[in-house]
Amino acid sequence: MKYPHPLTAFAVAAILAGCSEQPREQPATAAFASTQQDSLSSCCISAVPSRFGTSSPQGQTAGEQVSEKEQKEGMVWIEGGTFIMGADDKQARPDEQPRHQVTVDGFWMDATEVTNAAFARFVEATGYVTTAERKPDWEELKKQLPPGTPKPDESLLVAASLVFQSPQGQVNLNDFASWWAWKEEANWRQPHGPGSSIKGKENHPVVHISWYDAQAYAKWAGKRLPTEAEWEWAARGGKKDTMYPWGNEGINSGKPKANTWNGTFPTSNTQQDGYYHTAPAKSYAPNGYGLYDMAGNVWEWCADYYHSSYYRTIHTAAGVRNPAGPAESHDPDEPYAKKRVIRGGSFLCNDSYCSGFRVAARMKSTEDSSLEHVGFRCVKD
């Protein structure tokens, strides 16, 4: 099976410009301060040059599946129910509307995001090689690009991933290349690039994980990725019509509630919440269902395709039960790219430009995207 490998507008520009070099400074303008909703994508660019185009991922079918007992360890039961999905507050984006009634059946969910230690056990058992550890195939990659997109130099088509790199001065918040560095050999084992490691961070969420990687792990573990509706129902933690998993108190009020960007993004992080990059699992209080980090830390993959108008297509007076997402992906900004939903925000989200840690906040990314702030958790029926 061949997997697509899209390089969308930002990713192509990043590679062609040699994004691994020190970000350039650009003057900030008042316009960027007034486009908070439009710049939400800046906290998770929608596609990343990865390394697909090969046949099925190496080692994916090797190893033994975990036992039923192991599958339930570290999971909590989420009772099914009915809720109003989406948002209509001042921070709500068009693809979060209209609010609509959804009913989901009960399911088990990982209490935490999948950790480095858990992912390492999967790799050891199967020999799996992640997206970020493989070289891209240009012939496959260009199938989801606008016609005429130039081919990057071969020296840039390498096993690599995008790593956060704070610029030295204030930058244009629409210029994502200002804080993303395309680093060869950056992957889940070396989250900040060559020379870094996960030693001592075994209990941190695994990152640089593509949707394909998350799917492979879930299958091995006897689980699956959550639907977007299941994810939002679980994130709400039994609370009705609240903005965050903990309620309505602002992210910067009271004691730290999640691992997000404190200060001025992307130049200054005060680390008021205790961390600059990822935080260990269970560093903050769980929500009402006993789930940790449903806001912040790392973005989490869902099973659903992303479609910008999906909520409008399923909105009915009677509501909908167990929605599993649209039949196909569509992002009007990048119509050639196939995308999946990601949820929850990350350690790079800041309320001044990106409130991805709201329970209704939606983001999307191509299936082979791998970044320093994207991970996942699993569910089980």
C-alpha positions in Angstrom: 0.0 0.0 0.0 1.3 3.5 -0.9 0.7 6.3 1.5 0.4 9.9 0.2 3.0 12.5 1.4 1.6 16.0 0.9 3.8 19.1 1.0 1.4 22.0 1.3 2.0 25.7 0.8 4.0 26.2 4.0 5.9 22.9 3.9 7.0 23.4 0.3 8.2 27.0 1.1 9.9 25.7 4.2 11.9 23.1 2.4 12.7 25.1 -0.7 13.9 27.9 1.6 16.0 25.6 3.7 13.8 25.8 6.8 16.4 24.2 9.0 18.4 27.5 9.2 17.9 30.1 11.9 14.4 31.8 11.5 14.5 35.3 10.0 13.1 38.3 11.9 10.1 40.1 10.5 8.3 43.2 11.8 5.1 42.7 13.7 2.1 44.6 12.5 -1.3 45.5 14.0 -3.0 43.4 11.4 -1.7 40.2 13.0 -3.1 41.1 16.4 -6.5 41.3 14.8 -6.5 37.9 13.1 -6.4 35.6 16.0 -8.9 33.1 14.6 -7.3 32.9 11.2 -3.9 32.3 12.8 -5.0 29.3 14.8 -3.3 27.1 12.3 0.0 28.6 13.3 0.1 26.5 16.4 -0.1 23.4 14.3 0.8 23.8 10.6 -1.4 21.7 8.5 1.2 19.5 6.7 4.8 18.6 7.2 7.3 17.1 4.9 7.6 13.5 6.1 8.9 10.4 4.5 6.1 8.4 2.8 5.9 6.8 -0.6 7.3 3.5 0.5 5.2 0.4 0.9 3.6 -0.4 4.2 5.6 0.8 7.2 8.6 -1.4 8.1 7.9 -3.9 10.8 4.3 -3.0 11.2 3.0 -6.6 11.2 5.7 -8.0 13.4 5.4 -8.7 17.1 2.7 -9.9 19.4 -0.5 -8.0 20.2 -0.8 -6.9 23.9 -3.1 -8.9 26.1 -6.7 -7.9 27.1 -5.5 -7.1 30.6 -2.7 -4.8 29.3 -5.2 -3.1 27.1 -7.4 -2.0 30.0 -4.5 -0.9 32.2 -4.2 2.9 32.2 -7.6 3.4 30.7 -10.8 4.9 32.2 -14.4 4.1 31.3 -16.3 7.0 29.7 -20.0 6.5 30.1 -22.0 7.4 27.0 -24.3 10.3 26.8 -25.7 13.3 24.9 -24.2 16.7 24.6 -24.0 19.8 22.4 -20.9 19.7 20.3 -19.1 22.7 18.9 -18.9 26.3 19.9 -20.5 29.7 19.3 -18.5 32.0 21.6 -16.3 34.8 20.4 -13.3 32.5 19.9 -15.3 29.9 17.9 -14.1 29.4 14.3 -16.5 28.7 11.4 -15.7 25.0 11.3 -16.8 24.7 15.0 -20.3 25.7 14.0 -23.2 25.2 14.2 -23.5 23.7 17.7 -25.3 20.4 17.3 -26.7 17.6 19.5 -24.6 14.4 19.6 -25.0 11.1 21.4 -22.1 8.7 21.9 -22.0 5.2 23.4 -19.7 4.4 26.2 -16.0 3.5 25.6 -12.7 3.1 27.4 -10.1 5.8 26.9 -6.4 6.1 27.7 -6.1 8.2 30.9 -3.0 9.9 29.4 -1.5 10.6 26.1 0.6 7.7 24.8 4.1 8.1 26.4 7.6 7.6 25.1 7.9 4.4 27.2 4.7 2.9 25.8 5.6 3.8 22.2 9.1 2.3 22.7 7.5 -1.0 23.8 5.5 -1.0 20.6 8.6 -0.3 18.4 10.6 -3.0 20.3 7.8 -5.6 19.7 7.2 -4.8 16.1 10.2 -3.1 14.6 8.0 -0.3 13.4 9.7 2.7 11.7 7.8 6.0 12.0 7.0 8.5 9.3 9.7 10.9 10.5 12.3 8.1 10.2 11.7 7.5 6.5 12.7 9.4 3.4 9.9 11.0 1.3 9.0 9.8 -2.2 8.5 12.8 -4.4 6.3 10.9 -6.9 3.9 10.0 -4.1 4.2 13.3 -2.3 3.3 15.6 -5.3 0.0 13.8 -5.8 -1.6 16.0 -3.2 0.1 19.2 -4.2 -1.1 22.0 -6.5 0.0 21.2 -10.1 3.3 22.7 -11.0 4.7 22.6 -7.5 8.5 22.5 -7.9 10.4 19.6 -6.6 12.7 20.4 -3.6 16.4 19.6 -3.9 17.2 16.0 -3.2 19.3 17.1 -0.3 16.2 18.3 1.5 14.1 15.1 0.8 15.5 13.3 3.8 14.2 11.6 6.9 13.3 14.7 9.0 10.6 16.5 10.9 9.7 19.9 12.1 11.0 21.2 15.4 10.0 24.3 17.3 12.7 27.0 17.3 12.0 30.2 19.1 13.0 33.3 17.0 15.1 36.0 18.5 12.6 38.8 17.9 9.0 39.5 17.2 7.8 37.9 14.0 4.9 37.8 11.6 2.5 35.3 13.1 1.4 34.2 9.7 4.9 33.2 8.8 5.1 29.8 10.4 8.6 29.2 9.1 9.7 31.7 11.6 9.5 29.2 14.4 9.6 25.8 12.7 12.9 24.3 11.8 13.1 21.4 9.3 15.6 19.1 11.0 17.1 16.0 9.6 16.9 13.0 12.0 14.3 14.7 14.2 11.9 12.0 15.3 10.3 10.5 18.3 13.6 9.3 19.6 15.3 12.7 19.1 12.4 15.1 19.6 14.5 18.3 19.4 16.7 17.0 16.6 20.2 15.3 16.5 21.8 15.1 19.9 18.5 15.2 21.8 16.9 12.1 23.4 14.0 10.9 25.4 16.2 9.6 28.2 14.6 10.8 31.5 11.4 11.6 29.5 9.9 8.2 29.4 6.7 9.5 30.9 6.3 12.4 28.5 4.0 12.1 25.5 5.6 10.7 22.4 5.8 13.3 19.6 6.7 13.5 15.9 3.9 11.0 15.4 1.9 10.9 12.1 -1.7 9.7 11.9 -0.3 6.5 10.3 2.0 5.9 13.2 -0.9 6.4 15.7 -3.0 4.0 13.7 -0.3 1.4 13.7 0.2 1.6 17.5 -3.5 1.5 18.2 -3.9 -1.6 16.1 -1.0 -3.3 17.9 -2.5 -2.3 21.3 -5.9 -3.7 20.5 -7.4 -0.3 20.5 -8.3 2.5 18.0 -8.2 6.2 17.7 -11.2 8.2 19.1 -13.7 9.7 16.8 -13.8 13.5 17.1 -17.2 13.3 18.9 -15.9 10.8 21.4 -12.9 13.0 22.0 -14.9 16.1 22.7 -17.4 14.3 24.9 -14.5 12.9 26.9 -12.7 16.2 27.1 -15.7 17.9 28.6 -15.5 15.6 31.6 -19.2 15.7 32.4 -19.4 19.5 32.5 -22.1 21.2 30.5 -21.4 24.1 28.1 -18.0 24.9 29.5 -15.1 26.2 27.5 -12.3 24.1 28.9 -12.0 20.6 30.5 -11.8 22.2 33.9 -14.7 24.7 33.5 -14.7 28.4 32.4 -11.8 29.9 34.3 -9.2 31.4 32.0 -6.1 29.5 31.3 -3.9 32.1 33.0 -6.1 32.5 36.1 -5.4 30.6 39.3 -3.0 27.6 39.5 -1.6 26.1 36.3 -4.2 23.8 34.7 -2.4 22.6 31.5 0.9 22.8 29.7 0.6 25.7 27.3 2.7 28.7 26.2 2.9 31.3 28.9 4.1 34.8 27.9 4.5 36.1 24.4 4.4 33.6 21.6 6.8 32.6 20.0 9.6 34.6 21.6 9.2 34.4 25.4 7.8 31.6 27.5 7.7 32.4 31.3 7.1 28.7 32.0 4.6 29.6 34.6 3.1 26.1 34.2 6.5 24.5 34.9 7.5 23.4 31.3 8.9 24.8 28.1 8.3 21.7 25.9 6.2 18.7 26.8 5.3 17.9 30.4 5.2 14.4 32.0 1.8 12.6 32.1 -0.4 13.6 35.1 1.4 16.9 35.8 -1.9 18.6 36.1 -5.3 17.8 37.6 -7.5 15.4 35.5 -10.9 16.4 34.2 -14.1 15.0 35.7 -13.7 11.7 33.9 -10.1 11.2 35.2 -8.4 12.1 31.9 -5.2 14.0 31.9 -3.9 16.6 29.4 -7.1 16.9 27.4 -6.0 20.5 27.0 -2.4 21.4 26.1 0.8 19.3 26.1 0.4 17.8 22.6 -2.2 17.8 19.9 -4.0 14.4 19.6 -5.0 12.6 16.5 -8.6 11.6 15.9 -9.9 8.9 13.5 -12.1 11.4 11.5 -11.3 13.0 8.2 -11.4 16.8 8.4 -14.0 18.6 6.4 -14.6 22.4 6.9 -18.4 22.2 6.6 -19.0 18.8 8.3 -20.9 20.2 11.2 -23.4 21.8 8.9 -24.1 18.5 7.1 -25.0 16.6 10.3 -26.9 19.3 12.2 -30.5 18.1 12.6 -33.2 18.7 15.2 -33.1 15.1 16.2 -29.4 15.1 16.7 -26.9 12.4 15.5 -25.6 9.3 17.2 -22.0 8.1 17.1 -20.8 10.4 14.2 -17.7 9.0 12.6 -16.7 12.0 10.5 -17.2 12.8 6.8 -16.6 10.3 4.0 -13.8 12.4 2.6 -11.5 15.2 3.6 -11.8 18.8 2.4 -9.9 21.9 3.5 -10.6 24.8 1.2 -7.3 26.4 2.0 -5.4 23.3 0.8 -7.9 21.3 -1.4 -5.3 18.8 -2.6 -4.3 17.5 0.8 -6.1 14.7 2.7 -6.4 15.7 6.4 -7.5 14.2 9.7 -8.8 16.0 12.8 -6.5 16.8 15.7 -7.7 18.0 19.1 -6.7 19.5 22.4 -4.0 22.1 21.7 -0.3 21.8 22.7 2.5 23.4 24.7 2.7 26.0 21.9 -0.8 27.3 22.3 -1.3 30.8 23.7 -4.6 32.6 24.2 -3.2 35.7 22.4 -3.3 33.9 19.0 -4.3 30.2 19.5 -6.8 28.9 21.9 -6.6 25.3 20.8 -7.0 24.1 24.4 -10.7 24.9 24.3 -12.8 21.6 24.3 -14.5 22.6 21.0 -11.4 23.8 19.2 -10.7 21.8 16.0 -7.5 21.6 14.0 -6.5 19.5 11.1 -3.3 18.0 9.7 -2.3 15.8 6.8 -2.1 12.1 7.7 1.7 12.0 7.4 2.4 15.2 9.3 5.0 14.8 12.1 5.8 17.7 14.5 7.3 18.2 17.9 3.9 18.9 19.4 1.6 16.2 18.0 0.9 12.9 19.7 -2.2 10.8 20.5 -4.2 8.7 22.9 -6.4 5.6 22.2 -9.8 4.3 23.0 -11.4 0.8 23.1 -15.0 -0.3 22.7 
